[in-house]
């Protein structure tokens, strides 16, 4: 068996793309519906340039896709695996924060 196993490098790249709390928040917003940049700005409270920058990272990593409708671009999570990764990470952190997971 070669080490690291196939897919580990790509998985590390995925985690790098998700390493920003703002990007995690955008994924959370996009998990519920397709949204435009202006909708994401309004919902997240982030500036338009910052939202656009984060979307570029998420899009180049294959975590979100974009659909154009005339002049409006609507973003969505690429697939359910993305939301599962984020949801599982948040659940893990919350379990450890409230002490419900044995550290042993």
Biopython code that builds the backbone (N, CA, C, O; Angstrom):
import numpy as np
from Bio.PDB.StructureBuilder import StructureBuilder

atoms = [
    (1, "UNK", "N", (0.845, -1.179, 0.000)),
    (1, "UNK", "CA", (0.000, 0.000, 0.000)),
    (1, "UNK", "C", (0.892, 1.244, 0.000)),
    (1, "UNK", "O", (1.851, 1.339, 0.766)),
    (2, "UNK", "N", (0.565, 2.166, -0.849)),
    (2, "UNK", "CA", (1.309, 3.422, -0.853)),
    (2, "UNK", "C", (0.752, 4.348, 0.213)),
    (2, "UNK", "O", (-0.421, 4.283, 0.578)),
    (3, "UNK", "N", (1.621, 5.200, 0.693)),
    (3, "UNK", "CA", (1.182, 6.149, 1.707)),
    (3, "UNK", "C", (1.567, 7.540, 1.266)),
    (3, "UNK", "O", (2.698, 7.731, 0.819)),
    (4, "UNK", "N", (0.703, 8.509, 1.365)),
    (4, "UNK", "CA", (-0.674, 8.376, 1.837)),
    (4, "UNK", "C", (-1.562, 7.736, 0.776)),
    (4, "UNK", "O", (-1.279, 7.827, -0.418)),
    (5, "UNK", "N", (-2.638, 7.089, 1.221)),
    (5, "UNK", "CA", (-3.556, 6.457, 0.277)),
    (5, "UNK", "C", (-4.128, 7.460, -0.723)),
    (5, "UNK", "O", (-4.176, 8.663, -0.468)),
    (6, "UNK", "N", (-4.551, 6.939, -1.848)),
    (6, "UNK", "CA", (-5.137, 7.774, -2.901)),
    (6, "UNK", "C", (-6.291, 8.595, -2.345)),
    (6, "UNK", "O", (-7.118, 8.092, -1.585)),
    (7, "UNK", "N", (-6.334, 9.838, -2.726)),
    (7, "UNK", "CA", (-7.416, 10.714, -2.306)),
    (7, "UNK", "C", (-7.085, 11.592, -1.115)),
    (7, "UNK", "O", (-7.777, 12.581, -0.874)),
    (8, "UNK", "N", (-6.040, 11.256, -0.359)),
    (8, "UNK", "CA", (-5.706, 12.057, 0.825)),
    (8, "UNK", "C", (-5.276, 13.472, 0.455)),
    (8, "UNK", "O", (-5.652, 14.431, 1.129)),
    (9, "UNK", "N", (-4.494, 13.608, -0.610)),
    (9, "UNK", "CA", (-4.037, 14.939, -1.008)),
    (9, "UNK", "C", (-5.214, 15.813, -1.432)),
    (9, "UNK", "O", (-5.277, 16.991, -1.079)),
    (10, "UNK", "N", (-6.146, 15.234, -2.189)),
    (10, "UNK", "CA", (-7.334, 15.977, -2.604)),
    (10, "UNK", "C", (-8.205, 16.321, -1.402)),
    (10, "UNK", "O", (-8.784, 17.406, -1.345)),
    (11, "UNK", "N", (-8.301, 15.411, -0.449)),
    (11, "UNK", "CA", (-9.079, 15.689, 0.763)),
    (11, "UNK", "C", (-8.436, 16.827, 1.552)),
    (11, "UNK", "O", (-9.140, 17.672, 2.107)),
    (12, "UNK", "N", (-7.108, 16.855, 1.606)),
    (12, "UNK", "CA", (-6.416, 17.950, 2.296)),
    (12, "UNK", "C", (-6.706, 19.277, 1.608)),
    (12, "UNK", "O", (-6.896, 20.294, 2.274)),
    (13, "UNK", "N", (-6.740, 19.271, 0.274)),
    (13, "UNK", "CA", (-7.080, 20.491, -0.468)),
    (13, "UNK", "C", (-8.500, 20.945, -0.150)),
    (13, "UNK", "O", (-8.759, 22.142, -0.024)),
    (14, "UNK", "N", (-9.413, 19.996, -0.022)),
    (14, "UNK", "CA", (-10.792, 20.328, 0.335)),
    (14, "UNK", "C", (-10.833, 21.002, 1.706)),
    (14, "UNK", "O", (-11.513, 22.012, 1.885)),
    (15, "UNK", "N", (-10.105, 20.441, 2.672)),
    (15, "UNK", "CA", (-10.091, 21.033, 4.011)),
    (15, "UNK", "C", (-9.436, 22.410, 4.013)),
    (15, "UNK", "O", (-9.837, 23.282, 4.783)),
    (16, "UNK", "N", (-8.436, 22.615, 3.164)),
    (16, "UNK", "CA", (-7.836, 23.952, 3.047)),
    (16, "UNK", "C", (-8.879, 24.955, 2.575)),
    (16, "UNK", "O", (-8.963, 26.067, 3.096)),
    (17, "UNK", "N", (-9.673, 24.556, 1.584)),
    (17, "UNK", "CA", (-10.710, 25.458, 1.058)),
    (17, "UNK", "C", (-11.769, 25.753, 2.111)),
    (17, "UNK", "O", (-12.384, 26.819, 2.088)),
    (18, "UNK", "N", (-11.986, 24.830, 3.025)),
    (18, "UNK", "CA", (-12.987, 25.010, 4.078)),
    (18, "UNK", "C", (-12.394, 25.598, 5.358)),
    (18, "UNK", "O", (-13.084, 25.679, 6.375)),
    (19, "UNK", "N", (-11.133, 26.007, 5.321)),
    (19, "UNK", "CA", (-10.444, 26.420, 6.550)),
    (19, "UNK", "C", (-10.790, 27.822, 7.038)),
    (19, "UNK", "O", (-10.189, 28.302, 7.999)),
    (20, "UNK", "N", (-11.731, 28.474, 6.406)),
    (20, "UNK", "CA", (-12.153, 29.811, 6.827)),
    (20, "UNK", "C", (-13.555, 29.751, 7.425)),
    (20, "UNK", "O", (-14.459, 29.182, 6.814)),
    (21, "UNK", "N", (-13.750, 30.329, 8.613)),
    (21, "UNK", "CA", (-15.104, 30.372, 9.179)),
    (21, "UNK", "C", (-16.106, 31.056, 8.247)),
    (21, "UNK", "O", (-17.277, 30.677, 8.203)),
    (22, "UNK", "N", (-15.649, 32.053, 7.510)),
    (22, "UNK", "CA", (-16.549, 32.733, 6.570)),
    (22, "UNK", "C", (-16.981, 31.804, 5.445)),
    (22, "UNK", "O", (-18.145, 31.808, 5.044)),
    (23, "UNK", "N", (-16.042, 31.004, 4.932)),
    (23, "UNK", "CA", (-16.403, 30.060, 3.864)),
    (23, "UNK", "C", (-17.335, 28.980, 4.398)),
    (23, "UNK", "O", (-18.262, 28.563, 3.704)),
    (24, "UNK", "N", (-17.097, 28.523, 5.626)),
    (24, "UNK", "CA", (-18.016, 27.556, 6.231)),
    (24, "UNK", "C", (-19.409, 28.152, 6.353)),
    (24, "UNK", "O", (-20.406, 27.475, 6.099)),
    (25, "UNK", "N", (-19.476, 29.423, 6.743)),
    (25, "UNK", "CA", (-20.767, 30.098, 6.849)),
    (25, "UNK", "C", (-21.470, 30.210, 5.512)),
    (25, "UNK", "O", (-22.685, 30.031, 5.430)),
    (26, "UNK", "N", (-20.714, 30.505, 4.464)),
    (26, "UNK", "CA", (-21.320, 30.593, 3.131)),
    (26, "UNK", "C", (-21.844, 29.232, 2.689)),
    (26, "UNK", "O", (-22.921, 29.144, 2.099)),
    (27, "UNK", "N", (-21.095, 28.179, 2.969)),
    (27, "UNK", "CA", (-21.576, 26.822, 2.658)),
    (27, "UNK", "C", (-22.872, 26.563, 3.416)),
    (27, "UNK", "O", (-23.816, 26.003, 2.859)),
    (28, "UNK", "N", (-22.922, 26.964, 4.677)),
    (28, "UNK", "CA", (-24.142, 26.791, 5.472)),
    (28, "UNK", "C", (-25.329, 27.511, 4.862)),
    (28, "UNK", "O", (-26.433, 26.966, 4.824)),
    (29, "UNK", "N", (-25.116, 28.724, 4.387)),
    (29, "UNK", "CA", (-26.206, 29.467, 3.745)),
    (29, "UNK", "C", (-26.633, 28.803, 2.443)),
    (29, "UNK", "O", (-27.825, 28.701, 2.152)),
    (30, "UNK", "N", (-25.660, 28.356, 1.666)),
    (30, "UNK", "CA", (-25.970, 27.751, 0.370)),
    (30, "UNK", "C", (-26.552, 26.348, 0.496)),
    (30, "UNK", "O", (-27.092, 25.813, -0.472)),
    (31, "UNK", "N", (-26.448, 25.752, 1.672)),
    (31, "UNK", "CA", (-27.009, 24.410, 1.871)),
    (31, "UNK", "C", (-28.524, 24.422, 1.752)),
    (31, "UNK", "O", (-29.132, 23.404, 1.419)),
    (32, "UNK", "N", (-29.135, 25.569, 2.024)),
    (32, "UNK", "CA", (-30.596, 25.628, 2.013)),
    (32, "UNK", "C", (-31.183, 26.011, 0.660)),
    (32, "UNK", "O", (-32.301, 25.615, 0.330)),
    (33, "UNK", "N", (-30.419, 26.792, -0.135)),
    (33, "UNK", "CA", (-30.954, 27.211, -1.442)),
    (33, "UNK", "C", (-29.870, 27.892, -2.259)),
    (33, "UNK", "O", (-28.823, 28.274, -1.736)),
    (34, "UNK", "N", (-30.142, 28.039, -3.559)),
    (34, "UNK", "CA", (-29.263, 28.806, -4.437)),
    (34, "UNK", "C", (-29.362, 30.269, -4.051)),
    (34, "UNK", "O", (-30.443, 30.766, -3.733)),
    (35, "UNK", "N", (-28.228, 30.957, -4.081)),
    (35, "UNK", "CA", (-28.224, 32.366, -3.699)),
    (35, "UNK", "C", (-27.273, 33.151, -4.595)),
    (35, "UNK", "O", (-26.260, 32.633, -5.064)),
    (36, "UNK", "N", (-27.627, 34.415, -4.821)),
    (36, "UNK", "CA", (-26.756, 35.326, -5.556)),
    (36, "UNK", "C", (-25.739, 35.930, -4.594)),
    (36, "UNK", "O", (-25.859, 35.796, -3.376)),
    (37, "UNK", "N", (-24.744, 36.592, -5.156)),
    (37, "UNK", "CA", (-23.745, 37.255, -4.317)),
    (37, "UNK", "C", (-24.416, 38.279, -3.412)),
    (37, "UNK", "O", (-24.100, 38.358, -2.225)),
    (38, "UNK", "N", (-25.339, 39.063, -3.962)),
    (38, "UNK", "CA", (-25.994, 40.091, -3.140)),
    (38, "UNK", "C", (-26.807, 39.471, -2.006)),
    (38, "UNK", "O", (-26.854, 40.027, -0.909)),
    (39, "UNK", "N", (-27.448, 38.330, -2.253)),
    (39, "UNK", "CA", (-28.174, 37.643, -1.181)),
    (39, "UNK", "C", (-27.209, 37.125, -0.115)),
    (39, "UNK", "O", (-27.491, 37.206, 1.081)),
    (40, "UNK", "N", (-26.077, 36.598, -0.556)),
    (40, "UNK", "CA", (-25.079, 36.108, 0.395)),
    (40, "UNK", "C", (-24.494, 37.250, 1.222)),
    (40, "UNK", "O", (-24.241, 37.091, 2.416)),
    (41, "UNK", "N", (-24.282, 38.400, 0.586)),
    (41, "UNK", "CA", (-23.792, 39.577, 1.312)),
    (41, "UNK", "C", (-24.791, 39.970, 2.390)),
    (41, "UNK", "O", (-24.417, 40.215, 3.537)),
    (42, "UNK", "N", (-26.063, 40.027, 2.013)),
    (42, "UNK", "CA", (-27.108, 40.426, 2.960)),
    (42, "UNK", "C", (-27.228, 39.439, 4.116)),
    (42, "UNK", "O", (-27.308, 39.841, 5.277)),
    (43, "UNK", "N", (-27.242, 38.155, 3.798)),
    (43, "UNK", "CA", (-27.430, 37.127, 4.831)),
    (43, "UNK", "C", (-26.201, 36.957, 5.729)),
    (43, "UNK", "O", (-26.335, 36.707, 6.927)),
    (44, "UNK", "N", (-25.016, 37.093, 5.152)),
    (44, "UNK", "CA", (-23.790, 36.826, 5.913)),
    (44, "UNK", "C", (-23.258, 38.042, 6.659)),
    (44, "UNK", "O", (-22.572, 37.906, 7.672)),
    (45, "UNK", "N", (-23.576, 39.229, 6.154)),
    (45, "UNK", "CA", (-23.013, 40.436, 6.745)),
    (45, "UNK", "C", (-21.591, 40.724, 6.287)),
    (45, "UNK", "O", (-20.971, 41.680, 6.753)),
    (46, "UNK", "N", (-21.069, 39.907, 5.380)),
    (46, "UNK", "CA", (-19.735, 40.126, 4.822)),
    (46, "UNK", "C", (-19.824, 41.132, 3.680)),
    (46, "UNK", "O", (-20.894, 41.329, 3.104)),
    (47, "UNK", "N", (-18.714, 41.761, 3.355)),
    (47, "UNK", "CA", (-18.697, 42.705, 2.238)),
    (47, "UNK", "C", (-18.787, 41.949, 0.912)),
    (47, "UNK", "O", (-18.453, 40.766, 0.838)),
    (48, "UNK", "N", (-19.234, 42.636, -0.119)),
    (48, "UNK", "CA", (-19.357, 42.012, -1.440)),
    (48, "UNK", "C", (-18.003, 41.511, -1.958)),
    (48, "UNK", "O", (-17.929, 40.390, -2.460)),
    (49, "UNK", "N", (-16.923, 42.313, -1.852)),
    (49, "UNK", "CA", (-15.638, 41.790, -2.326)),
    (49, "UNK", "C", (-15.183, 40.540, -1.569)),
    (49, "UNK", "O", (-14.603, 39.629, -2.160)),
    (50, "UNK", "N", (-15.448, 40.502, -0.270)),
    (50, "UNK", "CA", (-15.046, 39.345, 0.527)),
    (50, "UNK", "C", (-15.861, 38.106, 0.152)),
    (50, "UNK", "O", (-15.309, 37.012, 0.032)),
    (51, "UNK", "N", (-17.166, 38.273, -0.032)),
    (51, "UNK", "CA", (-18.007, 37.150, -0.458)),
    (51, "UNK", "C", (-17.526, 36.630, -1.806)),
    (51, "UNK", "O", (-17.393, 35.421, -1.994)),
    (52, "UNK", "N", (-17.265, 37.530, -2.739)),
    (52, "UNK", "CA", (-16.797, 37.118, -4.068)),
    (52, "UNK", "C", (-15.469, 36.372, -3.988)),
    (52, "UNK", "O", (-15.266, 35.378, -4.685)),
    (53, "UNK", "N", (-14.569, 36.855, -3.136)),
    (53, "UNK", "CA", (-13.272, 36.195, -2.960)),
    (53, "UNK", "C", (-13.458, 34.778, -2.410)),
    (53, "UNK", "O", (-12.847, 33.833, -2.910)),
    (54, "UNK", "N", (-14.286, 34.634, -1.398)),
    (54, "UNK", "CA", (-14.530, 33.311, -0.820)),
    (54, "UNK", "C", (-15.213, 32.385, -1.827)),
    (54, "UNK", "O", (-14.893, 31.199, -1.894)),
    (55, "UNK", "N", (-16.143, 32.917, -2.602)),
    (55, "UNK", "CA", (-16.815, 32.093, -3.607)),
    (55, "UNK", "C", (-15.835, 31.604, -4.665)),
    (55, "UNK", "O", (-15.971, 30.484, -5.158)),
    (56, "UNK", "N", (-14.855, 32.419, -5.020)),
    (56, "UNK", "CA", (-13.835, 31.990, -5.985)),
    (56, "UNK", "C", (-13.070, 30.782, -5.451)),
    (56, "UNK", "O", (-12.823, 29.823, -6.182)),
    (57, "UNK", "N", (-12.698, 30.836, -4.177)),
    (57, "UNK", "CA", (-11.977, 29.716, -3.566)),
    (57, "UNK", "C", (-12.860, 28.468, -3.554)),
    (57, "UNK", "O", (-12.417, 27.384, -3.935)),
    (58, "UNK", "N", (-14.098, 28.624, -3.118)),
    (58, "UNK", "CA", (-15.018, 27.483, -3.036)),
    (58, "UNK", "C", (-15.311, 26.904, -4.414)),
    (58, "UNK", "O", (-15.398, 25.688, -4.583)),
    (59, "UNK", "N", (-15.459, 27.780, -5.383)),
    (59, "UNK", "CA", (-15.750, 27.326, -6.747)),
    (59, "UNK", "C", (-14.537, 26.622, -7.359)),
    (59, "UNK", "O", (-14.684, 25.573, -7.986)),
    (60, "UNK", "N", (-13.349, 27.187, -7.185)),
    (60, "UNK", "CA", (-12.153, 26.565, -7.764)),
    (60, "UNK", "C", (-11.847, 25.220, -7.109)),
    (60, "UNK", "O", (-11.169, 24.379, -7.699)),
    (61, "UNK", "N", (-12.341, 25.019, -5.903)),
    (61, "UNK", "CA", (-12.161, 23.742, -5.203)),
    (61, "UNK", "C", (-13.268, 22.745, -5.516)),
    (61, "UNK", "O", (-13.240, 21.610, -5.041)),
    (62, "UNK", "N", (-14.237, 23.167, -6.311)),
    (62, "UNK", "CA", (-15.336, 22.277, -6.679)),
    (62, "UNK", "C", (-16.383, 22.117, -5.601)),
    (62, "UNK", "O", (-17.191, 21.191, -5.656)),
    (63, "UNK", "N", (-16.382, 23.019, -4.607)),
    (63, "UNK", "CA", (-17.330, 22.901, -3.503)),
    (63, "UNK", "C", (-18.649, 23.596, -3.779)),
    (63, "UNK", "O", (-19.678, 23.219, -3.219)),
    (64, "UNK", "N", (-18.633, 24.602, -4.631)),
    (64, "UNK", "CA", (-19.865, 25.258, -5.062)),
    (64, "UNK", "C", (-19.860, 25.363, -6.577)),
    (64, "UNK", "O", (-18.808, 25.358, -7.217)),
    (65, "UNK", "N", (-21.047, 25.458, -7.130)),
    (65, "UNK", "CA", (-21.211, 25.667, -8.565)),
    (65, "UNK", "C", (-22.009, 26.942, -8.771)),
    (65, "UNK", "O", (-22.647, 27.449, -7.848)),
    (66, "UNK", "N", (-21.963, 27.450, -9.985)),
    (66, "UNK", "CA", (-22.680, 28.683, -10.301)),
    (66, "UNK", "C", (-23.553, 28.442, -11.522)),
    (66, "UNK", "O", (-23.171, 27.747, -12.463)),
    (67, "UNK", "N", (-24.724, 29.034, -11.476)),
    (67, "UNK", "CA", (-25.681, 28.960, -12.584)),
    (67, "UNK", "C", (-26.049, 30.395, -12.936)),
    (67, "UNK", "O", (-26.468, 31.165, -12.072)),
    (68, "UNK", "N", (-25.893, 30.744, -14.183)),
    (68, "UNK", "CA", (-26.190, 32.115, -14.607)),
    (68, "UNK", "C", (-27.596, 32.202, -15.172)),
    (68, "UNK", "O", (-28.032, 31.352, -15.949)),
    (69, "UNK", "N", (-28.293, 33.258, -14.758)),
    (69, "UNK", "CA", (-29.630, 33.562, -15.267)),
    (69, "UNK", "C", (-29.585, 35.018, -15.720)),
    (69, "UNK", "O", (-29.876, 35.934, -14.950)),
    (70, "UNK", "N", (-29.218, 35.211, -16.979)),
    (70, "UNK", "CA", (-29.015, 36.569, -17.460)),
    (70, "UNK", "C", (-27.800, 37.159, -16.779)),
    (70, "UNK", "O", (-26.699, 36.619, -16.878)),
    (71, "UNK", "N", (-28.001, 38.268, -16.088)),
    (71, "UNK", "CA", (-26.898, 38.939, -15.393)),
    (71, "UNK", "C", (-26.689, 38.425, -13.978)),
    (71, "UNK", "O", (-25.695, 38.764, -13.336)),
    (72, "UNK", "N", (-27.602, 37.621, -13.493)),
    (72, "UNK", "CA", (-27.516, 37.145, -12.104)),
    (72, "UNK", "C", (-26.878, 35.758, -12.061)),
    (72, "UNK", "O", (-27.277, 34.846, -12.785)),
    (73, "UNK", "N", (-25.882, 35.628, -11.199)),
    (73, "UNK", "CA", (-25.240, 34.336, -10.960)),
    (73, "UNK", "C", (-25.736, 33.816, -9.621)),
    (73, "UNK", "O", (-25.669, 34.511, -8.607)),
    (74, "UNK", "N", (-26.231, 32.596, -9.628)),
    (74, "UNK", "CA", (-26.702, 31.967, -8.390)),
    (74, "UNK", "C", (-25.773, 30.796, -8.064)),
    (74, "UNK", "O", (-25.472, 29.950, -8.905)),
    (75, "UNK", "N", (-25.343, 30.790, -6.828)),
    (75, "UNK", "CA", (-24.414, 29.769, -6.354)),
    (75, "UNK", "C", (-25.163, 28.721, -5.550)),
    (75, "UNK", "O", (-26.179, 29.000, -4.915)),
    (76, "UNK", "N", (-24.628, 27.497, -5.598)),
    (76, "UNK", "CA", (-25.185, 26.416, -4.784)),
    (76, "UNK", "C", (-24.073, 25.451, -4.407)),
    (76, "UNK", "O", (-23.026, 25.408, -5.053)),
    (77, "UNK", "N", (-24.311, 24.685, -3.362)),
    (77, "UNK", "CA", (-23.356, 23.666, -2.939)),
    (77, "UNK", "C", (-23.295, 22.605, -4.031)),
    (77, "UNK", "O", (-24.323, 22.198, -4.571)),
    (78, "UNK", "N", (-22.084, 22.161, -4.350)),
    (78, "UNK", "CA", (-21.887, 21.237, -5.464)),
    (78, "UNK", "C", (-22.611, 19.908, -5.262)),
    (78, "UNK", "O", (-23.203, 19.379, -6.203)),
    (79, "UNK", "N", (-22.570, 19.369, -4.054)),
    (79, "UNK", "CA", (-23.293, 18.127, -3.769)),
    (79, "UNK", "C", (-23.454, 17.971, -2.260)),
    (79, "UNK", "O", (-22.877, 18.729, -1.480)),
    (80, "UNK", "N", (-24.233, 16.992, -1.869)),
    (80, "UNK", "CA", (-24.550, 16.828, -0.447)),
    (80, "UNK", "C", (-23.337, 16.432, 0.391)),
    (80, "UNK", "O", (-23.333, 16.645, 1.604)),
    (81, "UNK", "N", (-22.303, 15.857, -0.238)),
    (81, "UNK", "CA", (-21.105, 15.510, 0.530)),
    (81, "UNK", "C", (-20.495, 16.744, 1.182)),
    (81, "UNK", "O", (-19.979, 16.676, 2.297)),
    (82, "UNK", "N", (-20.557, 17.858, 0.485)),
    (82, "UNK", "CA", (-19.978, 19.101, 1.007)),
    (82, "UNK", "C", (-20.674, 19.503, 2.302)),
    (82, "UNK", "O", (-20.014, 19.802, 3.296)),
    (83, "UNK", "N", (-21.995, 19.510, 2.293)),
    (83, "UNK", "CA", (-22.725, 19.905, 3.504)),
    (83, "UNK", "C", (-22.525, 18.886, 4.622)),
    (83, "UNK", "O", (-22.484, 19.257, 5.795)),
    (84, "UNK", "N", (-22.400, 17.608, 4.273)),
    (84, "UNK", "CA", (-22.155, 16.585, 5.301)),
    (84, "UNK", "C", (-20.805, 16.803, 5.980)),
    (84, "UNK", "O", (-20.697, 16.672, 7.199)),
    (85, "UNK", "N", (-19.778, 17.134, 5.202)),
    (85, "UNK", "CA", (-18.454, 17.388, 5.776)),
    (85, "UNK", "C", (-18.529, 18.543, 6.771)),
    (85, "UNK", "O", (-18.006, 18.449, 7.881)),
    (86, "UNK", "N", (-19.183, 19.631, 6.368)),
    (86, "UNK", "CA", (-19.301, 20.803, 7.237)),
    (86, "UNK", "C", (-20.148, 20.480, 8.462)),
    (86, "UNK", "O", (-19.757, 20.791, 9.587)),
    (87, "UNK", "N", (-21.301, 19.859, 8.251)),
    (87, "UNK", "CA", (-22.179, 19.509, 9.376)),
    (87, "UNK", "C", (-21.479, 18.582, 10.368)),
    (87, "UNK", "O", (-21.591, 18.766, 11.580)),
    (88, "UNK", "N", (-20.757, 17.585, 9.851)),
    (88, "UNK", "CA", (-20.052, 16.650, 10.730)),
    (88, "UNK", "C", (-18.941, 17.347, 11.514)),
    (88, "UNK", "O", (-18.743, 17.056, 12.694)),
    (89, "UNK", "N", (-18.222, 18.254, 10.878)),
    (89, "UNK", "CA", (-17.159, 18.987, 11.570)),
    (89, "UNK", "C", (-17.733, 19.846, 12.691)),
    (89, "UNK", "O", (-17.184, 19.881, 13.793)),
    (90, "UNK", "N", (-18.829, 20.532, 12.417)),
    (90, "UNK", "CA", (-19.467, 21.379, 13.431)),
    (90, "UNK", "C", (-20.002, 20.516, 14.573)),
    (90, "UNK", "O", (-19.849, 20.874, 15.741)),
    (91, "UNK", "N", (-20.626, 19.389, 14.248)),
    (91, "UNK", "CA", (-21.132, 18.485, 15.288)),
    (91, "UNK", "C", (-19.984, 17.969, 16.157)),
    (91, "UNK", "O", (-20.120, 17.878, 17.377)),
    (92, "UNK", "N", (-18.874, 17.636, 15.539)),
    (92, "UNK", "CA", (-17.699, 17.154, 16.274)),
    (92, "UNK", "C", (-17.212, 18.208, 17.267)),
    (92, "UNK", "O", (-16.946, 17.902, 18.429)),
    (93, "UNK", "N", (-17.098, 19.437, 16.803)),
    (93, "UNK", "CA", (-16.629, 20.529, 17.666)),
    (93, "UNK", "C", (-17.599, 20.761, 18.819)),
    (93, "UNK", "O", (-17.178, 20.944, 19.961)),
    (94, "UNK", "N", (-18.885, 20.753, 18.524)),
    (94, "UNK", "CA", (-19.891, 20.978, 19.575)),
    (94, "UNK", "C", (-19.874, 19.866, 20.610)),
    (94, "UNK", "O", (-19.999, 20.132, 21.806)),
    (95, "UNK", "N", (-19.721, 18.619, 20.165)),
    (95, "UNK", "CA", (-19.672, 17.498, 21.105)),
    (95, "UNK", "C", (-18.481, 17.623, 22.041)),
    (95, "UNK", "O", (-18.596, 17.364, 23.239)),
    (96, "UNK", "N", (-17.351, 18.015, 21.499)),
    (96, "UNK", "CA", (-16.161, 18.170, 22.343)),
    (96, "UNK", "C", (-16.276, 19.384, 23.250)),
    (96, "UNK", "O", (-15.768, 19.371, 24.372)),
    (97, "UNK", "N", (-16.931, 20.422, 22.780)),
    (97, "UNK", "CA", (-17.084, 21.644, 23.583)),
    (97, "UNK", "C", (-17.981, 21.415, 24.793)),
    (97, "UNK", "O", (-17.744, 21.976, 25.863)),
    (98, "UNK", "N", (-19.022, 20.580, 24.620)),
    (98, "UNK", "CA", (-19.931, 20.360, 25.752)),
    (98, "UNK", "C", (-19.546, 19.131, 26.580)),
    (98, "UNK", "O", (-20.257, 18.755, 27.512)),
    (99, "UNK", "N", (-18.423, 18.515, 26.235)),
    (99, "UNK", "CA", (-17.908, 17.412, 27.032)),
    (99, "UNK", "C", (-18.618, 16.094, 26.836)),
    (99, "UNK", "O", (-18.433, 15.176, 27.636)),
    (100, "UNK", "N", (-19.431, 15.968, 25.788)),
    (100, "UNK", "CA", (-20.187, 14.730, 25.597)),
    (100, "UNK", "C", (-19.373, 13.629, 24.930)),
    (100, "UNK", "O", (-19.863, 12.511, 24.772)),
    (101, "UNK", "N", (-18.130, 13.929, 24.534)),
    (101, "UNK", "CA", (-17.272, 12.914, 23.931)),
    (101, "UNK", "C", (-16.114, 12.635, 24.871)),
    (101, "UNK", "O", (-15.451, 13.556, 25.348)),
    (102, "UNK", "N", (-15.879, 11.364, 25.130)),
    (102, "UNK", "CA", (-14.777, 10.959, 25.996)),
    (102, "UNK", "C", (-13.459, 11.140, 25.244)),
    (102, "UNK", "O", (-13.295, 10.604, 24.148)),
    (103, "UNK", "N", (-12.543, 11.871, 25.810)),
    (103, "UNK", "CA", (-11.262, 12.150, 25.162)),
    (103, "UNK", "C", (-10.333, 10.938, 25.169)),
    (103, "UNK", "O", (-9.306, 10.959, 24.490)),
    (104, "UNK", "N", (-10.663, 9.889, 25.912)),
    (104, "UNK", "CA", (-9.783, 8.741, 26.066)),
    (104, "UNK", "C", (-9.783, 7.849, 24.914)),
    (104, "UNK", "O", (-9.079, 6.838, 24.916)),
]
sb = StructureBuilder()
sb.init_structure("model")
sb.init_model(0)
sb.init_chain("A")
sb.init_seg("    ")
for serial, (resi, resn, name, xyz) in enumerate(atoms, 1):
    if name == "N":
        sb.init_residue(resn, " ", resi, " ")
    sb.init_atom(name, np.array(xyz, "f"), 0.0, 1.0, " ", f" {name:<3s}", serial, name[0])
structure = sb.get_structure()
